[in-house]
């Protein structure tokens, strides 16, 4: 079951908390097309599926939507489809999410980011709303992919981000492992390999295509003994 209707538009902030950034020396963001469609093959054990990731750039705002089909992966993607949407602002520092939707079958949860109070409010599919405090910048599991693309290449060493993983806020630290070649349907691609330091959320590795806007072309995730791999099949345009 896909999203039944377009999520409501996030409220426009009454003040721009990034205005002070203009007084700082910030590296320019990498340019991205106004729309990108990425299609991945999903490997989960002996089963396979498909995941699409759509980026829409509307000037100072963005929308990201991920749809994973349940082809042979019902146990992973719940009732046929797993849909996530992130919306927010494009700032001089990168992406600043304002709203996040997570729909697994007929269960929908929503999250709102209030940059004025640095508070995230999660309204789960069941139960009362939950509130989380955060400091300064925060990403969600979708926005992080394109935040990395916009701000690449990162400095060598360690990267630390506060990320909303769909259930709670977590602080993740990544090692920048350097350049590697990844074989894809688009051929051999030069990539930058990032590895999240092992924590209770399991393993996470990502390869960003250096000559393709630093977009993700391979992702490895593992949790409690199960491993999932996403490998890029196409990018359009």
Secondary structure, DSSP 8 states (H G I E B T S, - for coil): ---SS--------SS-TTGGGGGS---------SEEEEEEEEEETTEEEEEEEEEEE-SSEEEEEEEEE-TT-HHHHSSSEEEEEEEEEEETTEEEEEEEEEEETTEEEEEEEETTTTEEEEE-SSS--EEEE--S--EETTHHHHHHHHH-S--SSEEEEEEE-SSSEEEEEEEEEEEEEEEETTEEEEEEEEEE--BTTBEEEEEEETTTTTEEEEEEEEETTEEEEEEEEEEE-
